């Protein structure tokens, strides 16, 4: 948990300034937007998550599938994405990240990859991509049990890149598919940047951003600048600037493309305390979840459906103890437990949500 947060923060710190485009809209804070304090104590229990999620209990970790299935996976799991007959998983911990496919019974695939952090998943979840050393990128399709023969041209990253977004539901060309585009963050010549590689053989820098943070269909969001004072981000549609903001960094886009998650403009400390739901088309604040001295910290914000975001929360208690939970946040400001609270320390979360 902390490792992923630190890596994301350090990557953002190295992002450079991109000049503002003439005529670009700027999303302004709406003081009239409704808000809810992110105090997750004593919430009502709701339905279990409608997406896959992993739970570590008694030294054993299992993935809970949408249909109620359970799949054993390593305790060091850091990301997972449903794929075909099982899951693409990524493990971290004290070792470099490793990515591989596991079947529904937990049986690992024939091959593993030493990769950078991050899985990129297509909008409908039919393809997933990841990046390794030297800018190499791999993808797996919805048949699941094999890695595609397609291997796009590497991005110019000498180290291990981080796959962030995948556009297209098949990375195969011709009769088998229409191809895909994969966005990867990394460092080249001592400078952080973002690139894309396509199954058509095109490799180039990501448009108008230094760090890509989210992408879905024609929408793409990323950081344009970051300093000790905060950061600025941009939302593009078909690579054209729709709006800019210095109030948020942009996270996942909703399943209907209408909303995007806005996390704080500067990532610092154990975790964020505030979350905004923004309109994708113009950046207007639809609803805000705000923090105070008694509110929770959240991680792994993932859209469950078009109207709800799932977050892993930690509500502090006394003596380093607290409670971890999976909380369902509604676009309308509602909150409920999707997974009931569990007592633990802030060292490591017992929960992991799927990547979308």
Order of alpha helices (4+ residues) and beta strands (2+ residues): alpha-beta-beta-beta-beta-beta-beta-beta-beta-beta-beta-beta-beta-beta-beta-beta-beta-beta-beta-beta-beta-beta-beta-beta-beta-beta-beta-beta-beta
